[in-house]
């Protein structure tokens, strides 16, 4: 096996990443690098496998860690090895692996890698230009330094939950682990910046990543607003201070909705053309944005009454046809069958026998000269240990067998 050869025509060919991440926030970031040709080696062991392998989201009731949908989704295009980092020889072997690499990435509790003898300063001794990403809860310093938590806890701390939901109800968590899927794009950006810095100077660097800080910009202008006015923005449901109608409106069918957003009076005029001859469309109260915002409760009720007579798809196509922002509130089945995603080949369906239940996803941007490619499914536990230890690091058969017996490669 020669992974570098397989990726030779891809833009990140020749970049090697040691992925010691868990869950989504680092594995997704390294996965994007793998999608564009980097050789990403996922490091686990049987006693400390990536926790996403152990969840309930398995293909069948056997809970096979090699057939967990969550792990598969976050680790496409990677190689996988087993390595016991709590064993002294495992640490030595890890350093030999780092000596061949460009990037090391992890998101364990702050201080874990230092205690293992694999902190940045130690790794610099074996690879002076190594780039290391440590993406922790709150960063390497400060009062939250030792905190733990994934998406649900992080976006509560970030204030996102306090902005999500209805004014007369408590905070609501977004449907998915927002920081765990938003943060990886940031980590990829800063890793690429560090690679460019190394290209220019020959020097690597340490990346101190804070998941807490990574998604604060999704609060939009809330922080700036407080800094200027002292006003604390909070939950407003689907309402918007500069748009009306602005909401998700029930349509024909069971639990079918269409989101509509009208910001300007010109957009309102286009919306009225779609409404046709309904009397309320010409009501003076709704002729300006100021008036529509003042009478938004009544306006929302009238828009929903109109939408209920049509399918969500019909509402979307009619409004988009005249330049008004509108979209079906798609469920997962809709997403899976969405014609736009199909056209752009967003879903990668592997042809390998036995992988039929798995659907992998392409990055959301298409590079015209160096596109991402689906090269392989997620790694099975220890699947590529022979290649990494024997071909890449040059272990002979006796040393390899001895390390297996001693529990170093397990």
Steps between C-alpha positions, in 0.01 A plus 500: 500500500628846414258768614715786371497343156122470504468872576778614266281719281320672788579845636603385850696199381817463707348648817482248783271553800500305827139513621462432872160666510178377654139560399444759226680829552853385413419187294279703266778756453759236417240329284472809280878488454471133405226581250752714312778245506682524832603168652316500832592226747240447771661383827291294746527196722248245620481649849477860377336486161329810366185530710288551189555130422327403825172685462156359425511614138612162367378329184357209698442382856848349529648847565805410296744797536600451137141549386406812691339760276628795703863388488469419130364847424785678678791288378466438129817490287726423799737222596473340844758355741495361852751649745500496880620848599501403870782254436854650497580317179175634355618854569834424333322355199270801484801728487644298213170546320494874572852527355349407160204736532407862435206542737382351829144568615324416826207620711553325831481675837771764541823348631429142390759496223759667724448231764549234235829659397355613167454873556603749235842569650579129504379450145713791379805305611424223252351723227603868540254627238200301622162675511285396794132579554358458849131581486370500857183623669621849585864514392829432675463775761236684702236399756335251261830330412409168662132493401358213297208483260385454145249687287194505729693651792714728284218672314323559831810680629532690174157656543358328194232321704384828651434635149324183381132443569193707584481808726249339738694173538837386629822468300511240224804311378546478121415163350863396454834566669552830325854580626621149418410551135571871462835507682678255265485753215692743722757237593558421132548871429758551774681175410532619140625838628762320711606291199545817297701657783721191503543519124618860532717464810575131549352518851203312643281624781250407770131575442310567822140436399201596715168336414331758723633783283467317170131568446440833674453671165175307447353739758490747210499856639392409854841567656553824307146610590565449868830686477329801345164507678519267798198319355487122552348339193310183572251255349266635234384180330501541122451874508755747364526871590549601135276258309130411481366252416788300642418152623419138426141465378293183507413363157282222364590153621612351827765710676598685183628856525658770289736768631443847352711812547394846371736787585421784258189667365608389153501140618157558654370625164628180337339295777168678438516405132518135603209545743280625219165663577471422871362810666741524789802521266400860423442599862679828572622364833725261310622741229824588682749301703423714803132419470559130443718480811237687705226257391716190472270268698210558265727486195644164603152354545393617154815369330454161663134488395615557141782244524278226646326457165821404321788263538823636646672434169239707314541792739878487469504487120242778459684737733847417376369557149443868577813550705363448851707286734309183588582139572332177595577402860657174392507190717783247471319301231466820297870573543597149392288534186566870431555553124752780557720277716463218250602731215813607688579140604515600865440147625770245435361147489780242519483197275701275731300188596370512853492879520158552346348659814762776511468839331799733506497873425712715272633839610260787415738669254609372159855592401515519120857372470553292814166359615449284805465128440354205683793260527401263779244444772579549868781285642420184691680466834869451423430442132814671372743412779709276271548781248580768757731299724669274246509703177502853639706456818699198382433262791617147425268205559663404830474849652144535376402165657672591825314834524174316438575254779591782740174682436664800334319463169155420634 
